[in-house]
Amino acid sequence: MTRRGEFELIAEVFRPLAEGDPLAFDLGDDAALVPVPPGNHLVVTTDAMAAGVHFTADTAAVDVGRKLLRVNLSDLAAMGAEPLAYTLTVALPRDLPDEWVEGFAQGLRADQTRYRVHLIGGDTIAAADLVLSMTMLGRVERDSELRRGGAQPGDTLYVSGTIGDAGIGLRATRGELPDLDPDARAFFLDRLLHPSPRLRLGRALVAVASAAIDVSDGLLADLGHLCEQSGVAATIRLDDVPISPHAAELGGDGMDRLSSGEDYELLFTAPTQQRDAIAGVAGRLGIAITAIGAIAEGVGVRVVDADGNAIAVERGGYTHF
Amino acid sequence: MTRRGEFELIAEVFRPLAEGDPLAFDLGDDAALVPVPPGNHLVVTTDAMAAGVHFTADTAAVDVGRKLLRVNLSDLAAMGAEPLAYTLTVALPRDLPDEWVEGFAQGLRADQTRYRVHLIGGDTIAAADLVLSMTMLGRVERDSELRRGGAQPGDTLYVSGTIGDAGIGLRATRGELPDLDPDARAFFLDRLLHPSPRLRLGRALVAVASAAIDVSDGLLADLGHLCEQSGVAATIRLDDVPISPHAAELGGDGMDRLSSGEDYELLFTAPTQQRDAIAGVAGRLGIAITAIGAIAEGVGVRVVDADGNAIAVERGGYTHF
């Protein structure tokens, strides 16, 4: 096992991720420059991951790189923003092999090409355990960003894709689902490790949605954030929450998936008259969009069954402490 | 010992650091917005600190907050940039008391007011040990930024303030200087814990300097970075390197201070005809600026004594691995 020095690590592993951007200065200056087009605001978000908390020791380094990039991009998607570039802090234990860092960078490289974003700076430090922090920069036309706080009573509540798959993937990695068939297992792990930041959807929703958030802590928790910021209440029709065919095969009462995190779908609201526009966006982008509830005056989130009867909600989403 | 939950910590401790900026959305949205004035580029830098590596367990939390902010601002200073806002990742051990986090935020608050910058976003995660990462955003008028790569043969080499004080402060914290008198000790610790980001100097140098870097790894190491980026060689006249009266009292051969890091002074180059302009900047800002050497064609950094004889250079600056 060899371990490069700090400057070699930057030069050999991270510098290639900045190639092609003259204003990143090959990561060789005190700071990088980012041009922001006239009429645009810069959009900034930061998300971090720690070994043993956000991923297990047996998670492939390449998947850690891909996921860190994608969860940050998901925050831009929820603002309707276009990605520009990112900075990265890697706190590395001294006994972490170079191969891990190379695998991590390989994951970043694969997805930064896919999502047209690149590294422009950061810091590499030694620490007792592995912590990775990314700050993602994007742009949005001034006053056109999607916010959490714009939902209005009477709006319809929508979600993209399917809900609960990443949570099932997490249970699978913990050995809780030993009887899962290989296809289903691969599907859930892919949803857990490679979430799809809904960037194109976010951009398309700029003109039609009243509020948006990405589902990271869990549908109930994130809807709670949206309602709190908007000063409204929401009702979810449990039977309408979209689930994947593989998840449907597993059965269950459906409440688990409301508090299952990390799906990174977009949860958003829109006035009822936007229904056709939203159907058009879904068709054009090939992304399932499902109406799952409604916004009302008041406070809090209710869940109802097919007959409109309230279902008791017992737990919220994920918190770190 | 109590410990707040993640959302309470953000709401009660960090949200006040974002107050007054409507585009930070009270840290309650997926991302923050930053307006960048027309004709400016965004400037981005990231610096991180870990407990046990960058500060010891007995460093006051308030000083950790102040230093993290100041070292990031120092990178903006070295680019000639004006600060705008910052994001913050805090990876917190579960047994870290709330009081630590509150002290840390108090340090941020004190200095963000002083330097007119504020928090706009970030992430709070649990981790096995304490890691703090900050991304600082600033702005600079397009094509006016200071770079490391602009030094030319014939340029004069300058440094601000005094060199080596922070390194002596570090030795004092390690108990290596038991005979230090209290005034001197207080001075060196202040230089170690509260470096002065040379923001006004950096802005003033935009029109006169050919290259600049901040002294974080050590004068020799950072001059090495500047020379490498500029494709030039440099000579330092050891006797001309400015030291503080307290450091002068300690004596020594002066070579130590060339590899002593964390002074966060600006090291810069300028054509000889800018000599009067630089003296004017020094006088106007009340900051000592000293000519300590010269740039030449070639590769590498030489140190010479008062007679111009080369002095052997044995060690470089600080690296993490």
Interface residues (C-beta under 8 A of the other chain):
Chain A: R3 R4 G5 E6 F7 L9 L23 F25 G28 D29 D30 A31 A32 L33 V34 P35 V36 P38 H41 L42 V43 V44 T45 T46 D47 A48 M49 A50 G52 V53 H54 D75 L76 A78 M79 A81 A85 T87 L88 T89 A91 L92 R94 I120 G121 G122 D123 T124 I125 A126 A127 A128 D129 V131 S133 T135 M136 L137 G138 V140 R142 E145 R147 R148 G149 A212 I213 D214 H225 E228 Q229 T319 H320 F321
Chain B: R3 R4 G5 E6 F7 L9 L23 F25 G28 D29 D30 A31 A32 L33 V34 P35 V36 P38 H41 L42 V43 V44 T45 T46 D47 A48 M49 A50 G52 V53 H54 D75 L76 A78 M79 A81 A85 T87 L88 T89 A91 L92 R94 I120 G121 G122 D123 T124 I125 A126 A127 A128 D129 V131 S133 T135 M136 L137 G138 V140 R142 E145 R147 R148 G149 A212 I213 D214 H225 E228 Q229 T319 H320 F321
